Each structure stands twice: as C-alpha cells, then as structure tokens.
Amino acid sequence: MVDDPCSDVLDEIEAAMTALQNQIRNLFDELKSDEELKTERRAPESEKPHSIAHIVKHISQHYLYHTSQIIYLRRAQDRNWEAPTKIWESAVNTISDFTWKGRIG
C-alpha cells in the first residue's frame, strides 16, 4: 500500500510510484508458480477479494488510462508535441497479450 503523496512535487510523486511498482514486483517475485495467480487477496477498501491476476490486469489498465490522460493533456498544451507512441503501443500490446488472450486469468 502506498499513500497518495498529496503533493505536486515531482520527486515525491515519483517516489510513491516507484514504491508501488516495487510492491508489485515483490508480489510477483514471491509467487512460486503461475497457479498462485489465482490466489485471492482483498484490498482494505474493497468489498470482495480478487485474484492476483485480476488485480494485475486492473492495475495495468488503470496505468494506461492515466497515461492516456497525461498524453491528452500534454497534447492540449502543445499540438506539436509528439506522444511516445512506440512505448504506448508496446504497453497496450503487452497488456492485450497477457489479459485478453487468456494467458493470465
């Protein structure tokens, strides 16, 4: 769990994001097999538990959603700004490959 830094200081936001990414990475490192992706966990604010696979899919889609918002707002500031489309497409394809085609479920 990472608290919202409630700050507009880039270093504090980056530190919170890094801490969250490290927690996710540590979760994967602790898994002994793909079968453990079916293990259910419940977040403190959640009404029901979800599988680790579901949680990872949700986090991935959530990150992409906010990334698209950032790109949209950045383009609104400067129409000549080039979005990092190669990185964006890679992220979308990776999530698609592992979620919608049944590899993680």
N, CA, C and O atoms as a GROMACS GRO file, in nm:
protein
  420
    1MET      N    1   0.084  -0.118   0.000
    1MET     CA    2   0.000   0.000   0.000
    1MET      C    3   0.089   0.124   0.000
    1MET      O    4   0.187   0.132   0.074
    2VAL      N    5   0.054   0.220  -0.082
    2VAL     CA    6   0.126   0.346  -0.090
    2VAL      C    7   0.025   0.458  -0.071
    2VAL      O    8  -0.078   0.462  -0.138
    3ASP      N    9   0.056   0.547   0.020
    3ASP     CA   10  -0.033   0.662   0.040
    3ASP      C   11  -0.013   0.763  -0.071
    3ASP      O   12   0.097   0.779  -0.123
    4ASP      N   13  -0.121   0.832  -0.107
    4ASP     CA   14  -0.114   0.942  -0.202
    4ASP      C   15  -0.024   1.048  -0.142
    4ASP      O   16  -0.048   1.093  -0.030
    5PRO      N   17   0.081   1.090  -0.214
    5PRO     CA   18   0.171   1.190  -0.157
    5PRO      C   19   0.105   1.326  -0.137
    5PRO      O   20   0.161   1.412  -0.068
    6CYS      N   21  -0.013   1.347  -0.196
    6CYS     CA   22  -0.085   1.475  -0.181
    6CYS      C   23   0.007   1.593  -0.206
    6CYS      O   24   0.007   1.691  -0.132
    7SER      N   25   0.085   1.582  -0.310
    7SER     CA   26   0.186   1.681  -0.339
    7SER      C   27   0.196   1.700  -0.489
    7SER      O   28   0.162   1.612  -0.567
    8ASP      N   29   0.243   1.818  -0.528
    8ASP     CA   30   0.272   1.839  -0.669
    8ASP      C   31   0.423   1.844  -0.692
    8ASP      O   32   0.469   1.893  -0.795
    9VAL      N   33   0.499   1.792  -0.595
    9VAL     CA   34   0.644   1.785  -0.607
    9VAL      C   35   0.679   1.656  -0.682
    9VAL      O   36   0.650   1.546  -0.636
   10LEU      N   37   0.742   1.672  -0.797
   10LEU     CA   38   0.771   1.559  -0.884
   10LEU      C   39   0.845   1.447  -0.811
   10LEU      O   40   0.811   1.330  -0.829
   11ASP      N   41   0.945   1.480  -0.731
   11ASP     CA   42   1.022   1.376  -0.662
   11ASP      C   43   0.935   1.292  -0.568
   11ASP      O   44   0.955   1.172  -0.556
   12GLU      N   45   0.838   1.356  -0.503
   12GLU     CA   46   0.750   1.283  -0.411
   12GLU      C   47   0.654   1.192  -0.488
   12GLU      O   48   0.626   1.080  -0.444
   13ILE      N   49   0.604   1.240  -0.600
   13ILE     CA   50   0.514   1.159  -0.683
   13ILE      C   51   0.591   1.041  -0.741
   13ILE      O   52   0.542   0.928  -0.740
   14GLU      N   53   0.711   1.068  -0.791
   14GLU     CA   54   0.794   0.961  -0.848
   14GLU      C   55   0.829   0.857  -0.742
   14GLU      O   56   0.829   0.737  -0.771
   15ALA      N   57   0.858   0.901  -0.620
   15ALA     CA   58   0.892   0.807  -0.512
   15ALA      C   59   0.773   0.718  -0.479
   15ALA      O   60   0.790   0.598  -0.455
   16ALA      N   61   0.653   0.774  -0.476
   16ALA     CA   62   0.532   0.696  -0.449
   16ALA      C   63   0.507   0.594  -0.560
   16ALA      O   64   0.473   0.479  -0.532
   17MET      N   65   0.524   0.636  -0.686
   17MET     CA   66   0.504   0.545  -0.798
   17MET      C   67   0.609   0.432  -0.796
   17MET      O   68   0.576   0.316  -0.822
   18THR      N   69   0.732   0.466  -0.764
   18THR     CA   70   0.838   0.366  -0.757
   18THR      C   71   0.810   0.266  -0.645
   18THR      O   72   0.830   0.146  -0.663
   19ALA      N   73   0.763   0.315  -0.531
   19ALA     CA   74   0.729   0.226  -0.420
   19ALA      C   75   0.617   0.130  -0.459
   19ALA      O   76   0.623   0.011  -0.426
   20LEU      N   77   0.517   0.179  -0.530
   20LEU     CA   78   0.407   0.094  -0.575
   20LEU      C   79   0.457  -0.011  -0.673
   20LEU      O   80   0.421  -0.128  -0.662
   21GLN      N   81   0.539   0.030  -0.769
   21GLN     CA   82   0.593  -0.064  -0.866
   21GLN      C   83   0.678  -0.172  -0.797
   21GLN      O   84   0.673  -0.289  -0.834
   22ASN      N   85   0.754  -0.131  -0.697
   22ASN     CA   86   0.836  -0.228  -0.623
   22ASN      C   87   0.748  -0.328  -0.548
   22ASN      O   88   0.782  -0.446  -0.539
   23GLN      N   89   0.635  -0.281  -0.493
   23GLN     CA   90   0.544  -0.372  -0.424
   23GLN      C   91   0.488  -0.477  -0.521
   23GLN      O   92   0.479  -0.595  -0.488
   24ILE      N   93   0.452  -0.433  -0.641
   24ILE     CA   94   0.400  -0.526  -0.741
   24ILE      C   95   0.509  -0.624  -0.782
   24ILE      O   96   0.483  -0.744  -0.792
   25ARG      N   97   0.629  -0.575  -0.806
   25ARG     CA   98   0.741  -0.661  -0.844
   25ARG      C   99   0.768  -0.764  -0.733
   25ARG      O  100   0.791  -0.882  -0.762
   26ASN      N  101   0.766  -0.720  -0.607
   26ASN     CA  102   0.790  -0.812  -0.496
   26ASN      C  103   0.681  -0.919  -0.487
   26ASN      O  104   0.709  -1.034  -0.455
   27LEU      N  105   0.557  -0.880  -0.517
   27LEU     CA  106   0.447  -0.975  -0.517
   27LEU      C  107   0.475  -1.086  -0.618
   27LEU      O  108   0.457  -1.204  -0.587
   28PHE      N  109   0.518  -1.049  -0.739
   28PHE     CA  110   0.549  -1.148  -0.841
   28PHE      C  111   0.669  -1.234  -0.801
   28PHE      O  112   0.669  -1.354  -0.825
   29ASP      N  113   0.769  -1.172  -0.741
   29ASP     CA  114   0.887  -1.248  -0.700
   29ASP      C  115   0.853  -1.355  -0.597
   29ASP      O  116   0.919  -1.458  -0.589
   30GLU      N  117   0.748  -1.330  -0.516
   30GLU     CA  118   0.708  -1.424  -0.413
   30GLU      C  119   0.626  -1.542  -0.467
   30GLU      O  120   0.612  -1.644  -0.400
   31LEU      N  121   0.572  -1.528  -0.587
   31LEU     CA  122   0.491  -1.636  -0.644
   31LEU      C  123   0.580  -1.754  -0.681
   31LEU      O  124   0.686  -1.736  -0.742
   32LYS      N  125   0.536  -1.872  -0.644
   32LYS     CA  126   0.614  -1.992  -0.674
   32LYS      C  127   0.573  -2.057  -0.805
   32LYS      O  128   0.649  -2.134  -0.864
   33SER      N  129   0.450  -2.024  -0.853
   33SER     CA  130   0.402  -2.080  -0.980
   33SER      C  131   0.292  -1.990  -1.036
   33SER      O  132   0.237  -1.905  -0.966
   34ASP      N  133   0.262  -2.012  -1.164
   34ASP     CA  134   0.152  -1.937  -1.226
   34ASP      C  135   0.020  -1.967  -1.158
   34ASP      O  136  -0.070  -1.883  -1.157
   35GLU      N  137   0.006  -2.086  -1.102
   35GLU     CA  138  -0.117  -2.126  -1.034
   35GLU      C  139  -0.149  -2.030  -0.919
   35GLU      O  140  -0.266  -2.008  -0.887
   36GLU      N  141  -0.047  -1.973  -0.858
   36GLU     CA  142  -0.068  -1.881  -0.747
   36GLU      C  143  -0.132  -1.749  -0.792
   36GLU      O  144  -0.179  -1.671  -0.708
   37LEU      N  145  -0.135  -1.723  -0.924
   37LEU     CA  146  -0.204  -1.604  -0.973
   37LEU      C  147  -0.354  -1.609  -0.945
   37LEU      O  148  -0.422  -1.507  -0.948
   38LYS      N  149  -0.404  -1.731  -0.917
   38LYS     CA  150  -0.546  -1.746  -0.884
   38LYS      C  151  -0.574  -1.715  -0.738
   38LYS      O  152  -0.691  -1.708  -0.697
   39THR      N  153  -0.469  -1.698  -0.658
   39THR     CA  154  -0.485  -1.666  -0.516
   39THR      C  155  -0.560  -1.535  -0.502
   39THR      O  156  -0.531  -1.438  -0.571
   40GLU      N  157  -0.657  -1.533  -0.412
   40GLU     CA  158  -0.736  -1.411  -0.394
   40GLU      C  159  -0.684  -1.329  -0.276
   40GLU      O  160  -0.642  -1.382  -0.173
   41ARG      N  161  -0.688  -1.199  -0.297
   41ARG     CA  162  -0.649  -1.102  -0.194
   41ARG      C  163  -0.758  -0.995  -0.190
   41ARG      O  164  -0.827  -0.971  -0.289
   42ARG      N  165  -0.773  -0.932  -0.076
   42ARG     CA  166  -0.871  -0.825  -0.064
   42ARG      C  167  -0.801  -0.698  -0.017
   42ARG      O  168  -0.736  -0.696   0.087
   43ALA      N  169  -0.816  -0.593  -0.096
   43ALA     CA  170  -0.762  -0.463  -0.057
   43ALA      C  171  -0.847  -0.408   0.058
   43ALA      O  172  -0.966  -0.439   0.066
   44PRO      N  173  -0.789  -0.327   0.145
   44PRO     CA  174  -0.864  -0.275   0.260
   44PRO      C  175  -0.994  -0.204   0.221
   44PRO      O  176  -1.093  -0.212   0.293
   45GLU      N  177  -0.994  -0.135   0.107
   45GLU     CA  178  -1.114  -0.059   0.067
   45GLU      C  179  -1.208  -0.140  -0.023
   45GLU      O  180  -1.310  -0.088  -0.068
   46SER      N  181  -1.174  -0.265  -0.050
   46SER     CA  182  -1.253  -0.348  -0.140
   46SER      C  183  -1.358  -0.427  -0.065
   46SER      O  184  -1.336  -0.469   0.049
   47GLU      N  185  -1.472  -0.446  -0.129
   47GLU     CA  186  -1.579  -0.524  -0.068
   47GLU      C  187  -1.557  -0.674  -0.080
   47GLU      O  188  -1.601  -0.751   0.005
   48LYS      N  189  -1.488  -0.715  -0.188
   48LYS     CA  190  -1.466  -0.858  -0.208
   48LYS      C  191  -1.324  -0.883  -0.256
   48LYS      O  192  -1.260  -0.793  -0.310
   49PRO      N  193  -1.276  -1.005  -0.236
   49PRO     CA  194  -1.141  -1.037  -0.282
   49PRO      C  195  -1.137  -1.059  -0.433
   49PRO      O  196  -1.239  -1.091  -0.495
   50HIS      N  197  -1.018  -1.042  -0.490
   50HIS     CA  198  -0.995  -1.066  -0.632
   50HIS      C  199  -0.867  -1.147  -0.647
   50HIS      O  200  -0.780  -1.143  -0.560
   51SER      N  201  -0.857  -1.221  -0.757
   51SER     CA  202  -0.735  -1.297  -0.782
   51SER      C  203  -0.620  -1.200  -0.809
   51SER      O  204  -0.642  -1.086  -0.852
   52ILE      N  205  -0.499  -1.246  -0.785
   52ILE     CA  206  -0.382  -1.164  -0.813
   52ILE      C  207  -0.379  -1.128  -0.962
   52ILE      O  208  -0.344  -1.016  -0.998
   53ALA      N  209  -0.416  -1.225  -1.048
   53ALA     CA  210  -0.420  -1.198  -1.192
   53ALA      C  211  -0.516  -1.084  -1.223
   53ALA      O  212  -0.484  -0.995  -1.302
   54HIS      N  213  -0.634  -1.086  -1.161
   54HIS     CA  214  -0.732  -0.978  -1.183
   54HIS      C  215  -0.675  -0.844  -1.137
   54HIS      O  216  -0.690  -0.743  -1.206
   55ILE      N  217  -0.611  -0.844  -1.023
   55ILE     CA  218  -0.555  -0.720  -0.968
   55ILE      C  219  -0.447  -0.664  -1.061
   55ILE      O  220  -0.443  -0.544  -1.085
   56VAL      N  221  -0.361  -0.750  -1.112
   56VAL     CA  222  -0.255  -0.705  -1.203
   56VAL      C  223  -0.315  -0.647  -1.331
   56VAL      O  224  -0.270  -0.543  -1.379
   57LYS      N  225  -0.418  -0.714  -1.386
   57LYS     CA  226  -0.485  -0.662  -1.504
   57LYS      C  227  -0.546  -0.525  -1.475
   57LYS      O  228  -0.535  -0.433  -1.556
   58HIS      N  229  -0.609  -0.513  -1.362
   58HIS     CA  230  -0.672  -0.386  -1.325
   58HIS      C  231  -0.568  -0.275  -1.312
   58HIS      O  232  -0.587  -0.165  -1.365
   59ILE      N  233  -0.459  -0.302  -1.244
   59ILE     CA  234  -0.352  -0.202  -1.226
   59ILE      C  235  -0.296  -0.161  -1.362
   59ILE      O  236  -0.274  -0.042  -1.387
   60SER      N  237  -0.272  -0.259  -1.449
   60SER     CA  238  -0.217  -0.229  -1.582
   60SER      C  239  -0.310  -0.140  -1.661
   60SER      O  240  -0.267  -0.041  -1.720
   61GLN      N  241  -0.437  -0.174  -1.662
   61GLN     CA  242  -0.534  -0.094  -1.736
   61GLN      C  243  -0.548   0.044  -1.674
   61GLN      O  244  -0.565   0.144  -1.744
   62HIS      N  245  -0.541   0.051  -1.542
   62HIS     CA  246  -0.550   0.179  -1.472
   62HIS      C  247  -0.433   0.270  -1.509
   62HIS      O  248  -0.451   0.389  -1.535
   63TYR      N  249  -0.311   0.213  -1.511
   63TYR     CA  250  -0.193   0.291  -1.552
   63TYR      C  251  -0.208   0.343  -1.694
   63TYR      O  252  -0.179   0.459  -1.721
   64LEU      N  253  -0.255   0.257  -1.785
   64LEU     CA  254  -0.274   0.301  -1.923
   64LEU      C  255  -0.378   0.411  -1.934
   64LEU      O  256  -0.363   0.505  -2.012
   65TYR      N  257  -0.483   0.400  -1.856
   65TYR     CA  258  -0.588   0.502  -1.856
   65TYR      C  259  -0.528   0.638  -1.817
   65TYR      O  260  -0.552   0.738  -1.885
   66HIS      N  261  -0.453   0.640  -1.709
   66HIS     CA  262  -0.395   0.767  -1.665
   66HIS      C  263  -0.285   0.815  -1.760
   66HIS      O  264  -0.269   0.935  -1.780
   67THR      N  265  -0.211   0.722  -1.819
   67THR     CA  266  -0.111   0.763  -1.917
   67THR      C  267  -0.178   0.830  -2.036
   67THR      O  268  -0.128   0.930  -2.087
   68SER      N  269  -0.291   0.776  -2.079
   68SER     CA  270  -0.363   0.839  -2.191
   68SER      C  271  -0.414   0.977  -2.153
   68SER      O  272  -0.416   1.068  -2.236
   69GLN      N  273  -0.455   0.994  -2.028
   69GLN     CA  274  -0.496   1.128  -1.983
   69GLN      C  275  -0.379   1.226  -1.988
   69GLN      O  276  -0.394   1.340  -2.032
   70ILE      N  277  -0.264   1.181  -1.944
   70ILE     CA  278  -0.145   1.267  -1.946
   70ILE      C  279  -0.110   1.305  -2.089
   70ILE      O  280  -0.081   1.421  -2.117
   71ILE      N  281  -0.113   1.208  -2.179
   71ILE     CA  282  -0.082   1.236  -2.320
   71ILE      C  283  -0.183   1.335  -2.376
   71ILE      O  284  -0.146   1.429  -2.446
   72TYR      N  285  -0.310   1.314  -2.347
   72TYR     CA  286  -0.415   1.404  -2.396
   72TYR      C  287  -0.392   1.547  -2.347
   72TYR      O  288  -0.399   1.642  -2.426
   73LEU      N  289  -0.365   1.561  -2.218
   73LEU     CA  290  -0.344   1.695  -2.162
   73LEU      C  291  -0.216   1.759  -2.216
   73LEU      O  292  -0.211   1.880  -2.241
   74ARG      N  293  -0.113   1.679  -2.233
   74ARG     CA  294   0.014   1.731  -2.286
   74ARG      C  295  -0.006   1.780  -2.430
   74ARG      O  296   0.046   1.885  -2.467
   75ARG      N  297  -0.080   1.704  -2.509
   75ARG     CA  298  -0.108   1.745  -2.647
   75ARG      C  299  -0.195   1.870  -2.650
   75ARG      O  300  -0.182   1.952  -2.741
   76ALA      N  301  -0.283   1.887  -2.552
   76ALA     CA  302  -0.366   2.007  -2.545
   76ALA      C  303  -0.280   2.131  -2.520
   76ALA      O  304  -0.315   2.240  -2.565
   77GLN      N  305  -0.171   2.114  -2.449
   77GLN     CA  306  -0.080   2.225  -2.423
   77GLN      C  307   0.004   2.261  -2.544
   77GLN      O  308   0.036   2.378  -2.566
   78ASP      N  309   0.040   2.161  -2.622
   78ASP     CA  310   0.128   2.182  -2.737
   78ASP      C  311   0.092   2.081  -2.845
   78ASP      O  312   0.132   1.965  -2.838
   79ARG      N  313   0.018   2.125  -2.946
   79ARG     CA  314  -0.028   2.035  -3.052
   79ARG      C  315   0.088   1.974  -3.132
   79ARG      O  316   0.068   1.874  -3.201
   80ASN      N  317   0.207   2.031  -3.124
   80ASN     CA  318   0.322   1.979  -3.196
   80ASN      C  319   0.401   1.876  -3.115
   80ASN      O  320   0.494   1.814  -3.166
   81TRP      N  321   0.362   1.858  -2.990
   81TRP     CA  322   0.431   1.760  -2.906
   81TRP      C  323   0.402   1.620  -2.958
   81TRP      O  324   0.287   1.585  -2.985
   82GLU      N  325   0.507   1.540  -2.972
   82GLU     CA  326   0.490   1.404  -3.021
   82GLU      C  327   0.476   1.307  -2.904
   82GLU      O  328   0.563   1.298  -2.817
   83ALA      N  329   0.366   1.237  -2.903
   83ALA     CA  330   0.342   1.138  -2.798
   83ALA      C  331   0.438   1.021  -2.816
   83ALA      O  332   0.476   0.989  -2.928
   84PRO      N  333   0.478   0.957  -2.708
   84PRO     CA  334   0.569   0.841  -2.718
   84PRO      C  335   0.492   0.718  -2.765
   84PRO      O  336   0.473   0.622  -2.690
   85THR      N  337   0.447   0.723  -2.891
   85THR     CA  338   0.357   0.619  -2.940
   85THR      C  339   0.419   0.480  -2.943
   85THR      O  340   0.347   0.382  -2.922
   86LYS      N  341   0.547   0.467  -2.967
   86LYS     CA  342   0.608   0.334  -2.968
   86LYS      C  343   0.599   0.271  -2.830
   86LYS      O  344   0.567   0.152  -2.816
   87ILE      N  345   0.627   0.350  -2.727
   87ILE     CA  346   0.617   0.299  -2.589
   87ILE      C  347   0.472   0.267  -2.557
   87ILE      O  348   0.442   0.165  -2.497
   88TRP      N  349   0.383   0.357  -2.598
   88TRP     CA  350   0.240   0.340  -2.574
   88TRP      C  351   0.190   0.211  -2.640
   88TRP      O  352   0.123   0.130  -2.575
   89GLU      N  353   0.221   0.192  -2.766
   89GLU     CA  354   0.176   0.072  -2.837
   89GLU      C  355   0.234  -0.054  -2.774
   89GLU      O  356   0.165  -0.155  -2.764
   90SER      N  357   0.357  -0.049  -2.732
   90SER     CA  358   0.418  -0.164  -2.668
   90SER      C  359   0.344  -0.200  -2.539
   90SER      O  360   0.317  -0.317  -2.513
   91ALA      N  361   0.310  -0.099  -2.460
   91ALA     CA  362   0.237  -0.123  -2.335
   91ALA      C  363   0.099  -0.182  -2.363
   91ALA      O  364   0.058  -0.279  -2.298
   92VAL      N  365   0.028  -0.124  -2.458
   92VAL     CA  366  -0.106  -0.173  -2.493
   92VAL      C  367  -0.098  -0.318  -2.542
   92VAL      O  368  -0.177  -0.402  -2.500
   93ASN      N  369  -0.003  -0.347  -2.630
   93ASN     CA  370   0.010  -0.482  -2.684
   93ASN      C  371   0.047  -0.583  -2.576
   93ASN      O  372  -0.003  -0.695  -2.576
   94THR      N  373   0.134  -0.544  -2.486
   94THR     CA  374   0.174  -0.634  -2.378
   94THR      C  375   0.055  -0.669  -2.291
   94THR      O  376   0.034  -0.786  -2.259
   95ILE      N  377  -0.021  -0.569  -2.253
   95ILE     CA  378  -0.138  -0.596  -2.169
   95ILE      C  379  -0.239  -0.680  -2.244
   95ILE      O  380  -0.298  -0.772  -2.188
   96SER      N  381  -0.260  -0.649  -2.370
   96SER     CA  382  -0.353  -0.728  -2.452
   96SER      C  383  -0.310  -0.873  -2.460
   96SER      O  384  -0.391  -0.964  -2.443
   97ASP      N  385  -0.182  -0.895  -2.486
   97ASP     CA  386  -0.130  -1.031  -2.499
   97ASP      C  387  -0.152  -1.113  -2.373
   97ASP      O  388  -0.183  -1.232  -2.380
   98PHE      N  389  -0.138  -1.051  -2.258
   98PHE     CA  390  -0.145  -1.126  -2.133
   98PHE      C  391  -0.281  -1.124  -2.066
   98PHE      O  392  -0.302  -1.197  -1.970
   99THR      N  393  -0.373  -1.043  -2.113
   99THR     CA  394  -0.503  -1.040  -2.048
   99THR      C  395  -0.613  -1.094  -2.135
   99THR      O  396  -0.685  -1.185  -2.094
  100TRP      N  397  -0.629  -1.041  -2.251
  100TRP     CA  398  -0.745  -1.074  -2.333
  100TRP      C  399  -0.730  -1.205  -2.409
  100TRP      O  400  -0.827  -1.256  -2.464
  101LYS      N  401  -0.611  -1.261  -2.413
  101LYS     CA  402  -0.592  -1.388  -2.485
  101LYS      C  403  -0.581  -1.505  -2.388
  101LYS      O  404  -0.544  -1.616  -2.426
  102GLY      N  405  -0.613  -1.480  -2.264
  102GLY     CA  406  -0.623  -1.590  -2.169
  102GLY      C  407  -0.493  -1.640  -2.109
  102GLY      O  408  -0.493  -1.743  -2.043
  103ARG      N  409  -0.384  -1.569  -2.129
  103ARG     CA  410  -0.258  -1.617  -2.070
  103ARG      C  411  -0.258  -1.602  -1.919
  103ARG      O  412  -0.200  -1.684  -1.848
  104ILE      N  413  -0.322  -1.496  -1.869
  104ILE     CA  414  -0.333  -1.476  -1.726
  104ILE      C  415  -0.482  -1.471  -1.696
  104ILE      O  416  -0.554  -1.393  -1.758
  105GLY      N  417  -0.528  -1.550  -1.607
  105GLY     CA  418  -0.669  -1.543  -1.588
  105GLY      C  419  -0.720  -1.602  -1.466
  105GLY      O  420  -0.841  -1.601  -1.442
   0.00000   0.00000   0.00000
